[in-house]
């Protein structure tokens, strides 16, 4: 569902469903990175190398996903469509 956004001129324009999804998923991605930081710390304290390696790889994957989503937003902003 499109979400209303105020513009600089005071008009309200809807955020497209896709852009809403991108912004929402970027938030979810950053939340996942925060959680994985805690899991990495836990694995280090437990000296669990297998879990540590898995969590670090998952964190790198999430950061890559965040970068992809930020690039979409950056392109939309540069084009003046966001």
SVG drawing of the C-alpha trace seen along z (x, -y; Angstrom):
<svg xmlns="http://www.w3.org/2000/svg" viewBox="-2 -25 39 50">
<polyline fill="none" stroke="black" stroke-width="0.4" points="0.0,0.0 1.4,-3.4 2.3,-5.6 1.8,-9.4 4.9,-11.5 5.1,-15.3 7.1,-17.1 9.1,-20.3 6.2,-22.3 3.9,-20.9 2.0,-18.6 1.6,-15.0 2.7,-12.4 2.4,-8.7 5.5,-6.5 5.1,-3.7 4.6,-0.2 8.0,0.9 9.8,-2.0 7.9,-1.4 9.1,2.2 12.7,1.2 12.7,-1.2 11.0,1.4 13.5,4.1 16.4,1.7 15.1,1.2 14.8,5.0 18.3,5.5 19.8,3.1 18.0,4.7 19.4,8.1 22.9,6.7 22.5,5.4 21.2,8.7 24.1,10.5 26.6,8.3 25.2,9.5 25.3,13.2 29.0,12.7 29.9,11.4 28.1,14.4 30.0,16.8 33.3,15.2 32.6,15.4 31.7,19.0 34.7,19.7 32.4,21.3 34.3,20.9 31.6,22.7 28.8,20.4 31.2,17.3 32.0,18.1 28.3,18.6 27.2,15.4 30.1,13.4 29.1,14.7 25.5,13.9 26.4,10.4 28.4,9.9 25.5,11.1 23.1,8.7 25.5,5.8 25.6,6.6 21.8,6.7 21.7,3.3 24.1,1.9 21.8,3.1 18.8,1.4 20.7,-1.8 21.8,-1.9 18.1,-1.7 17.2,-4.6 20.3,-6.6 19.4,-6.2 15.8,-7.2 16.9,-10.3 19.4,-11.3 16.6,-10.9 14.3,-13.0 11.7,-10.2 12.1,-9.6"/>
</svg>
